[in-house]
Amino acid sequence: MKTMENIASHRQQSVRRYHQARWDEPVIFELSQPGERGILVPEVEPAIAQAGQPLAGLPASMLRQHPPALPEMSQNRVLRHYLRLSQETLGADLNVDVGQGTCTMKYNPKINDQLARQPGMSELHPRQPDSTVQGILEVIGKLEGVMREVSGMDAVSLQPRGGSQAIFANISMVRAWHESRGEAGQRDEIITTIFSHPSDAACAKLVGYKVITIYPDADGYPDLAALKAAVSPRTAALVITNPEDTGIFNSRIREFVDAVHAVGGLCVYDQANANGLLGIARAREAGFDLCHFNLHKTFATPHACGGPAVGAVCCTAQLAPFLPGPLLREQHGRYQLVKGGEQSIGKISSFAGAAPIMLRAYAWIMNLGGEGLRTVSEIAVLNNNYMMHELLKIDGMAAPYAPGKRRIEQVRYSWSALTEATGVTSEEIGLRAADFGVHYWTSHHPYLVPEPATIEPTESYSRADLDEFIGVMRHIAGEARSNPDVVKTAPHNCPTHRVQGDVLDDPERWAITWRAYQRKLGERGLA
Amino acid sequence: MKVGLVVNPLAGIGGPAGLKGSDGAACVQAALASGSLPQAQARLATMFQACGEPAQAIGWYTADGDMGLNALQAAGLQASAVVPVASPSQASDTRRASRILAGMGIDLLLFAGGDGTARDVLDGVRDAGLAASLPVLGLPAGVKMQSAVFANHPTAAGMLLRQLQQNGLALCSDAEVMDLDEDELRRGVIAPRLYGYLQLPQVPSLTQGGKARHVSGSGAQRLAIARGFAEDMDADSLYLVGPGTTTQALLAVLGVDGTLLGVDAVLGDGTLVARNATRFELEELANASRRPLHLVLSPIGGQGLVLGRGNQQISPSLLRAAGRRGVHVLAPPDKLVSLRGGVLRIDSGDAQLDKEFNGYLPVTTGYREQTMWPVSV
């Protein structure tokens, strides 16, 4: 018993020593052995063979000239390959994942994955007749109802496959609205802020708008005077996050909305940072016309590395005719998918959206209930402010702007005082953190807050978890003063030492697939 | 890492004496007579102290005596004096030393001085054909430091050296070298001009918020700003395009053979009307053309002046004719974020007129991207 206490107290006082696995694992294409197979497909039975060549009737233009260049591997080698890769990551289920601020890395209960993997869900096909999928349509219908309630809006579409697609849908609806009023040509500007979700500016451009970005005032709030100077009859919409990535809630948001409405623009609330507001503040009451949620952030579905997700688009009745289709209709307890209306922006993606993700989110929400959702936000805010209180005790750590004010669900910190004193940068602290089995993210570029670190604890982590993360930060800040070299040369326990980021900015060299890598770099001998 | 060091031993001597600079032999004599001391050696000591041990690992190349070797030896550093200098040294020695050091394959040229020194260094680096590629950092030791090539403080310069030695060289961005005519200044006339550009390493401790992936003032960023602005130009208007690399990118997009450091006049359809025009020529042109007038300007890094530094050809009457809606500022976001004081400034020569621009001006920061930036006169 005494020994156990000693171990426990040792744990509390020191950082966890972590060493990532290293496998020197090649890319799967390099593991391919010609002729090796994972599955041996049975010979065609004679009775079937007599039916002739089913592919013979296909037009030549639809037939491949060459077989697909897929890796040829046995099952156990495939399994080993992916298990090894998973051991070389610092994933959400492996570390106290509070350092990926703005991303809302909350725990995704495994039971919801099990639900989504049940045959009743996993074997559905989106082309099945509506009458055979009433169960999942009911789930979608009820999830839409939850989103209406949480946002205060009148109508919802769950079709977008993620947050940025939802923003794209919202801004497309803004354009359709102005087109319907004959003002689309005149209104060619979207206003956003530098601390808002960067997808807001990106999607506005994708839809064809010019973007005006508002910077913060001295207190860290979006500069209202700058907004008032920016609005004009050319304003199509304001697209804004609140709280912004600083975690500071803009309590004057109504004045922003009013200033834009006064010139005939619409207001779109990007609720990427909604985790502290469930059941507390709604887009409707702030006067917004449109908003969206990322189910993978606020409603505990997997982030999935850019895989299928769901962005929930919510709007007022006046914008509802512009929603993407298909739309879900309910009559006498029966559900039906119908095409979007005449003014609809059309499809944002195929079918009605990522149904397994909606099921996970619905299960999570129904487990909590309305009061439970509010408790989620209260704990997320409490965790964040506890963490800020403790982190600000570290010499060299600051939370710029709004001194003394509490933050909502995340904080953009600054290590600039530590950097000035020691030369150790925030990026280096993040790399050193990996040696202790945790991770953090700095900020979007450009770094408006110098030497930034963005931390968002969510409701998922216990005080002991948070203390562990805080302990790592305190330890590294101490190292920066006593032994800066150990931080500046970190990470020491990871399979990949440092990644050269400049490649990511160079279209000549960036490669997001293995074949692009071979094409761009392999042939030039740089691979 | 190999670093070249050039010191202007007399930099800063005129400051305490209120002489507005240290150019000219008569000025130096006057300053010495008043008991002033040069600033460079003490500031170099502060820098070496802030750099700490990594300074030992740097390969130092410098000029004789007070132009570099003495300061390095005083800091206990090994150095090769590769530029012989006769005592007392001259401004021409700075230019010569910069040219020789630049040609030796160094990774960074460090100089201690003020704007005049920066100008001589630029001349030397240009003579070596390396102005567009060699990273250069100024240790602030002069009286006037209007140029954007200086570290914020000698300590910041030391931190930068340490980071460069430990992490390798950083990406660079264009930094303006400004030139004030001190004889004019002593007569109360501020007549600065943009002399040229040096390559300044971008490191966090040097410029707040400066560490962006997209390096401030990179060619691609300037091109994006220029293309977006060019698309919106009105074919029937007259545009006076001020000095700077961003505005030069606009001229390139328009296919106009304009100037980097002068003011050029173009029509919105890309016709060049006047090249490197004087104030008088511009006013004549504006009066004669009767077209709507637009000014296309870029702020000086660090200080944020969009009018009155390097573009005095644009007179108050031209500013008045263009009006608030005719003033177009082009600047990458990082340049705005790193402005000292956080605001743009206008110093047209007519203080009353300048005040009318208090508030916010739209700044084009990228392709079809703008921000509203505060202007404080």
Contacts between the chains, C-beta under 8 A, distances in Angstrom:
chain1	res1	chain2	res2	distance
A	194	B	333	7.9
A	194	B	371	7.8
A	201	B	369	7.4
A	205	B	368	6.4
A	205	B	369	7.9
A	209	B	368	7.7
A	210	B	228	8.0
A	210	B	368	4.3
A	210	B	369	7.2
A	210	B	370	6.9
A	211	B	368	6.5
A	211	B	369	5.0
A	211	B	370	7.2
A	212	B	362	7.4
A	212	B	369	7.9
A	212	B	370	4.8
A	212	B	371	6.5
A	212	B	372	6.7
A	213	B	333	7.9
A	213	B	365	7.1
A	213	B	369	6.7
A	213	B	370	7.3
A	213	B	371	4.7
A	214	B	371	6.9
A	214	B	372	6.4
A	215	B	336	7.7
A	215	B	337	7.8
A	215	B	371	6.2
A	215	B	373	7.4
A	223	B	372	7.6
A	223	B	374	7.8
A	225	B	359	7.9
A	225	B	360	6.9
A	225	B	374	8.0
A	226	B	360	5.5
A	226	B	371	7.8
A	226	B	372	4.1
A	226	B	373	7.8
A	226	B	374	7.2
A	227	B	372	7.7
A	229	B	359	6.4
A	229	B	360	3.8
A	229	B	372	4.8
A	230	B	360	7.7
A	230	B	362	7.6
A	230	B	372	4.8
A	416	B	204	7.9
A	416	B	208	7.7
A	419	B	204	6.3
A	419	B	205	6.0
A	420	B	159	7.4
A	420	B	205	6.4
A	423	B	159	5.5
A	423	B	162	5.3
A	423	B	163	5.9
A	423	B	166	7.7
A	423	B	205	7.0
A	425	B	204	5.8
A	445	B	212	4.7
A	445	B	213	4.9
A	445	B	214	6.9
A	446	B	209	6.0
A	446	B	212	4.0
A	446	B	214	7.7
A	446	B	333	5.4
A	446	B	334	5.1
A	446	B	337	6.0
A	447	B	204	7.6
A	447	B	209	4.9
A	447	B	210	7.9
A	447	B	211	5.6
A	447	B	212	6.7
A	448	B	209	5.7
A	448	B	337	6.0
A	449	B	209	7.7
A	450	B	204	6.4
A	450	B	208	5.0
A	450	B	209	5.6
A	451	B	204	6.1
A	488	B	166	5.8
A	488	B	167	7.4
A	501	B	213	6.5
A	502	B	171	7.4
A	502	B	213	7.7
A	504	B	213	7.2
A	505	B	213	5.3
A	505	B	214	6.4
